[in-house]
Amino acid sequence: MILFVFFTILSTISGQLGPNYDPLFYDVMIYVIGIIVLIIIIAVIVKVVLVIRKKRKFKQYQESLDDSSEDPSDEKKWDGI
């Protein structure tokens, strides 16, 4: 069944090549390919933004760890003891 559907689609696409093509077929294919490319571009932009945010949060986390690991002999910190 799947093979039959594949061959039907293949014959439809190959039938569009040559002198008896349908111009609407090419218009629709250009729109479909354009939408696919647009979706891929948007997905890449979202992924880049998420990676940058993750790196920024990780950097802030590391800085907070570095701040908390100060020398305990600091007089300001241990002033009241």
LUMFI-717408 format. One line per field, with one value per atom (N, C-alpha, C, O): residue number from 0; residue in three letters; x, y, z. Coordinates in steps of 0.2 Angstrom, whole numbers. Layout:
REM residues N
pos = NUM;...
code = ALA;...
c1 = X;...
c2 = Y;...
c3 = Z;...
REM end
This chain:
REM residues 81
pos = 0;0;0;0;1;1;1;1;2;2;2;2;3;3;3;3;4;4;4;4;5;5;5;5;6;6;6;6;7;7;7;7;8;8;8;8;9;9;9;9;10;10;10;10;11;11;11;11;12;12;12;12;13;13;13;13;14;14;14;14;15;15;15;15;16;16;16;16;17;17;17;17;18;18;18;18;19;19;19;19;20;20;20;20;21;21;21;21;22;22;22;22;23;23;23;23;24;24;24;24;25;25;25;25;26;26;26;26;27;27;27;27;28;28;28;28;29;29;29;29;30;30;30;30;31;31;31;31;32;32;32;32;33;33;33;33;34;34;34;34;35;35;35;35;36;36;36;36;37;37;37;37;38;38;38;38;39;39;39;39;40;40;40;40;41;41;41;41;42;42;42;42;43;43;43;43;44;44;44;44;45;45;45;45;46;46;46;46;47;47;47;47;48;48;48;48;49;49;49;49;50;50;50;50;51;51;51;51;52;52;52;52;53;53;53;53;54;54;54;54;55;55;55;55;56;56;56;56;57;57;57;57;58;58;58;58;59;59;59;59;60;60;60;60;61;61;61;61;62;62;62;62;63;63;63;63;64;64;64;64;65;65;65;65;66;66;66;66;67;67;67;67;68;68;68;68;69;69;69;69;70;70;70;70;71;71;71;71;72;72;72;72;73;73;73;73;74;74;74;74;75;75;75;75;76;76;76;76;77;77;77;77;78;78;78;78;79;79;79;79;80;80;80;80
code = MET;MET;MET;MET;ILE;ILE;ILE;ILE;LEU;LEU;LEU;LEU;PHE;PHE;PHE;PHE;VAL;VAL;VAL;VAL;PHE;PHE;PHE;PHE;PHE;PHE;PHE;PHE;THR;THR;THR;THR;ILE;ILE;ILE;ILE;LEU;LEU;LEU;LEU;SER;SER;SER;SER;THR;THR;THR;THR;ILE;ILE;ILE;ILE;SER;SER;SER;SER;GLY;GLY;GLY;GLY;GLN;GLN;GLN;GLN;LEU;LEU;LEU;LEU;GLY;GLY;GLY;GLY;PRO;PRO;PRO;PRO;ASN;ASN;ASN;ASN;TYR;TYR;TYR;TYR;ASP;ASP;ASP;ASP;PRO;PRO;PRO;PRO;LEU;LEU;LEU;LEU;PHE;PHE;PHE;PHE;TYR;TYR;TYR;TYR;ASP;ASP;ASP;ASP;VAL;VAL;VAL;VAL;MET;MET;MET;MET;ILE;ILE;ILE;ILE;TYR;TYR;TYR;TYR;VAL;VAL;VAL;VAL;ILE;ILE;ILE;ILE;GLY;GLY;GLY;GLY;ILE;ILE;ILE;ILE;ILE;ILE;ILE;ILE;VAL;VAL;VAL;VAL;LEU;LEU;LEU;LEU;ILE;ILE;ILE;ILE;ILE;ILE;ILE;ILE;ILE;ILE;ILE;ILE;ILE;ILE;ILE;ILE;ALA;ALA;ALA;ALA;VAL;VAL;VAL;VAL;ILE;ILE;ILE;ILE;VAL;VAL;VAL;VAL;LYS;LYS;LYS;LYS;VAL;VAL;VAL;VAL;VAL;VAL;VAL;VAL;LEU;LEU;LEU;LEU;VAL;VAL;VAL;VAL;ILE;ILE;ILE;ILE;ARG;ARG;ARG;ARG;LYS;LYS;LYS;LYS;LYS;LYS;LYS;LYS;ARG;ARG;ARG;ARG;LYS;LYS;LYS;LYS;PHE;PHE;PHE;PHE;LYS;LYS;LYS;LYS;GLN;GLN;GLN;GLN;TYR;TYR;TYR;TYR;GLN;GLN;GLN;GLN;GLU;GLU;GLU;GLU;SER;SER;SER;SER;LEU;LEU;LEU;LEU;ASP;ASP;ASP;ASP;ASP;ASP;ASP;ASP;SER;SER;SER;SER;SER;SER;SER;SER;GLU;GLU;GLU;GLU;ASP;ASP;ASP;ASP;PRO;PRO;PRO;PRO;SER;SER;SER;SER;ASP;ASP;ASP;ASP;GLU;GLU;GLU;GLU;LYS;LYS;LYS;LYS;LYS;LYS;LYS;LYS;TRP;TRP;TRP;TRP;ASP;ASP;ASP;ASP;GLY;GLY;GLY;GLY;ILE;ILE;ILE;ILE
c1 = 4;0;4;3;9;14;18;19;20;24;19;22;13;8;8;8;7;6;12;12;18;25;25;27;23;24;19;20;13;8;10;10;13;16;22;23;26;32;30;32;24;22;19;19;15;12;18;17;23;29;32;34;34;37;33;35;26;21;21;19;24;24;30;30;35;40;39;36;41;40;35;33;32;27;20;17;18;11;12;8;15;16;10;7;9;4;8;11;7;11;9;13;3;1;5;6;7;11;17;19;21;27;26;30;21;19;18;21;14;13;19;21;23;30;34;38;35;39;36;41;30;27;29;31;28;29;37;38;41;48;50;54;47;48;46;50;40;38;43;44;45;50;56;59;59;65;64;68;58;57;56;59;53;52;59;61;64;70;74;78;74;77;75;79;68;65;68;69;68;70;77;79;82;89;89;93;86;86;84;87;78;76;81;83;85;90;96;98;98;103;102;106;96;94;94;96;91;91;98;99;103;110;113;117;112;115;112;116;106;103;106;107;106;109;116;118;120;127;127;132;123;123;121;124;116;114;119;121;123;128;134;137;135;141;139;143;132;130;131;132;129;129;137;138;141;148;151;155;149;151;148;151;142;139;143;144;145;149;156;158;159;165;165;169;159;158;157;159;154;153;159;159;164;170;176;181;174;179;182;180;188;192;188;186;187;183;187;184;193;197;195;199;191;189;186;181;189;187;180;176;178;171;166;160;167;162;162;157;168;168;168;171;166;167;163;165;157;153;154;151;159;160;166;167
c2 = -6;0;6;11;6;12;13;19;7;8;10;14;9;11;19;22;21;28;32;37;29;32;33;38;27;27;32;35;33;37;45;49;46;53;54;60;49;50;51;55;47;48;55;58;58;64;70;74;69;74;73;78;67;67;69;71;68;71;78;81;82;89;91;97;87;89;88;83;93;92;97;102;96;101;101;106;96;96;97;94;102;104;108;112;109;113;119;117;125;130;131;133;129;130;125;127;119;115;118;117;121;125;130;131;134;139;136;139;131;128;125;125;122;119;124;123;130;135;138;139;138;140;135;137;129;124;124;123;124;124;131;130;136;142;142;145;139;138;134;135;128;124;127;127;131;135;140;141;144;149;145;148;140;136;134;134;132;130;136;135;141;148;150;152;150;152;147;149;140;135;137;136;138;140;146;146;151;157;156;158;152;150;146;148;142;137;142;141;146;151;155;156;158;162;158;160;152;148;146;145;144;143;149;148;154;160;162;163;161;162;157;159;151;145;147;146;149;151;157;157;162;168;166;168;161;159;155;155;151;147;151;150;156;161;165;166;167;170;165;167;159;154;153;152;152;152;158;157;164;170;170;172;167;167;162;163;156;152;155;153;158;161;167;167;170;175;172;175;166;163;159;157;158;155;160;159;165;170;167;163;171;169;170;175;165;166;170;172;172;176;183;188;185;192;195;192;201;204;207;207;209;211;206;207;200;195;192;190;192;189;194;193;200;206;204;206;201;201;195;194;191;184;186;181
c3 = 0;0;0;-4;4;5;-2;-4;-4;-11;-16;-21;-16;-21;-21;-26;-15;-14;-16;-19;-14;-16;-24;-26;-27;-35;-38;-43;-35;-37;-36;-41;-31;-30;-34;-37;-35;-40;-47;-51;-49;-56;-57;-62;-52;-52;-52;-56;-49;-49;-56;-59;-58;-64;-70;-75;-69;-75;-75;-80;-70;-70;-74;-76;-76;-80;-87;-89;-91;-98;-101;-98;-107;-110;-107;-108;-103;-100;-93;-89;-90;-83;-81;-85;-75;-72;-68;-64;-71;-67;-60;-56;-58;-51;-47;-41;-50;-46;-44;-38;-48;-46;-41;-37;-42;-37;-30;-25;-30;-23;-20;-14;-25;-22;-20;-15;-23;-21;-14;-9;-13;-6;-1;5;-3;2;4;10;-1;1;5;9;3;7;14;18;15;22;26;32;23;26;28;34;23;25;30;34;30;35;42;47;42;49;51;57;47;49;51;57;48;50;57;61;58;65;70;76;69;74;75;81;70;72;76;81;75;79;86;91;87;94;97;103;94;97;99;104;95;96;102;107;103;108;115;120;114;120;123;129;118;120;123;128;120;123;130;135;131;138;143;149;141;145;147;153;142;144;149;153;148;152;159;164;160;166;170;176;166;169;171;176;167;169;176;180;176;182;188;194;187;192;194;200;190;191;195;200;193;197;204;209;205;212;216;222;213;217;218;224;214;215;221;225;221;226;233;238;233;240;242;248;238;240;242;241;245;248;254;257;255;261;268;269;272;278;283;288;282;287;285;288;281;279;285;288;287;293;293;298;287;286;288;291;285;286;293;295;296;303;308;314;307;312;318;324;318;324;328;333;326;330;335;339
REM end
